[in-house]
Amino acid sequence: MLDFLLFVLASLGHACLLVAIVNFTYSRPYDRFFLRAFRASTGLFIWGGPIVFWAIYGFSVTAIIQAAFADGSNWLLAIHLVASMIVSCVVLPLVTIGRLRRRLPPGVHVAKSIFNVVAELGTPPLGNGKKLFMTKMPLNDIFNVDFTTITITRPDIPPAWDGLTLLQFSDLHFYGTPSREYFESVIRRSMADGIPDLLLITGDIVDGEEYLAWMEPILSPLRWNIGAFAILGNHDWWQDFDAVRANLRRMGMHVVSHAWEQIDIRGEKMTIIGHEGPWFQPSPAPDMSKCPTEGFRLLLSHTPDNINWAKRNNISLMLSGHNHGGQVRIPIFGSIFVPSKFSRRYDEGVFSEPPTLLHVNRGLSGKEPLRIRCRPQVTRLILKRG
């Protein structure tokens, strides 16, 4: 019985270790075909490893470990077994408790409403994407969108900006499914809720060059009072990203990319910075040597992995996406696959990383149209002086 329990714990820790490796690998600027092959082969090893162990050794975990100490046989396997059990018995519980205890940072209030796109349109906006079948999987919330309002009260917000609104879209992933009607419906609802002062798009707009034609019909109804700013993400990097940028500019948006731009808002300066690393080269990060030091700094970074760069550069507010909240979240443990070097740490939500406040948007879609306990999201942020 003990060996069986140790086998189960080792198998769980084995899976956790390999998922963390996949998460880190997906945070790097690698070829997408390599990433797919790596994820598939690692997934096979996650499930197949314990089966092969059982076929060869049965459940004799303690015998393997004792033999490694006695005569050095199977020492690599013994190390992996011990490490896996430490992960499942110590690391995973501590991380899970920490995540369950996480609370909103001071000065942050969140309110949500769910927008049922199917009810709005009268029919599911399925489209004709290659992974259409996923929309019919049980518990899939792909057509239920969280409209999230985040009120941020901070002392460094100028009095003139009290009530300033920022509307963030992220990870639209035009890929056939959901259909154009899905995005058009979400944008109509967003504009009906009020025209924002700043419109912000944080990357991953298209997932195939044939969907460049979707950009203008879907995004052109967007409106803003002061300005619209956008950056690209890794899925745009895999496409014709110059065409993506050109389409955004034609609609009047500023594509800040690896750069910064200072604007005047109600008599106060705001510096809006784009960070498209690690995917876009030659520079891994924006050149901040001539960036004004005074005023509020807003960073658009597709991945929250750039949080340490943000802290070093005194960013006030950082908006990201990329991680999709994991897309599938299981009770208690939450997300599993998160393409980040921090693994699940910044999967979604608001994080205080002084002097930076980070918000990670779950995105509107994904190459896989699957959302279980992790609804798509549109974020409206309201700045308050306090």
CORZIZI-V539929 format. One record per pair of residues at least 24 apart in sequence whose C-alpha atoms are under 6 Angstrom apart, sorted by the first residue. I is the first residue (numbers start at 1). J is the second residue. Records with the same first field share a line. If there is no record, write none. Layout:
I->J / J
//
This chain:
3->59 / 60 / 61
4->59
9->85 / 88
10->81 / 84 / 85
11->50
13->84 / 85 / 87 / 88
14->84
15->46
20->343
23->338 / 339 / 340 / 343
24->340 / 341
26->339
27->339 / 340 / 341
29->279
96->333
105->352
107->152 / 153
108->151 / 152
109->150 / 151
110->149 / 150
111->148 / 149
112->147 / 148
113->146 / 147
114->145 / 146
115->144 / 145
116->144
117->143
125->178 / 179 / 182
126->177 / 178 / 179
127->176 / 177 / 178 / 179
128->176 / 177
129->176 / 177
134->370
139->372
140->370 / 371 / 372
141->371 / 372 / 375
142->370 / 371
145->375 / 376 / 377
146->376 / 377
147->377 / 378
148->379
149->379 / 380 / 381
150->381
151->381 / 382
152->383 / 384
153->384 / 385 / 386
154->385 / 386
155->385 / 386
157->385
159->385
162->383 / 384 / 385
163->382 / 383 / 384
164->382 / 383
165->196 / 197 / 381 / 382
166->196 / 198 / 199 / 380 / 381
167->196 / 199 / 200 / 379 / 380
168->200 / 201 / 379
169->201 / 378
170->201 / 202 / 203 / 321 / 363
171->203 / 204 / 205 / 363 / 364
172->205 / 364 / 365
173->204 / 205 / 206 / 207 / 365 / 366
174->206 / 207
175->207
184->218
195->224
196->224
197->224 / 225 / 226
198->224 / 226 / 227 / 228
199->228
200->228 / 229 / 230
201->230
202->230 / 231 / 302
203->231 / 232 / 233 / 302
204->232 / 233 / 235 / 236
206->236
207->235
228->253
229->253 / 254 / 255
230->255
231->255 / 257
233->302
258->286
259->286
269->295
270->295 / 296 / 297
271->297
272->298 / 299
273->299
274->299 / 300
275->301
311->356
315->356
316->356
317->356 / 357
318->358
319->359
320->360
321->360 / 361
323->347
324->362 / 363
325->362
327->371 / 374
328->371 / 372
329->373
//
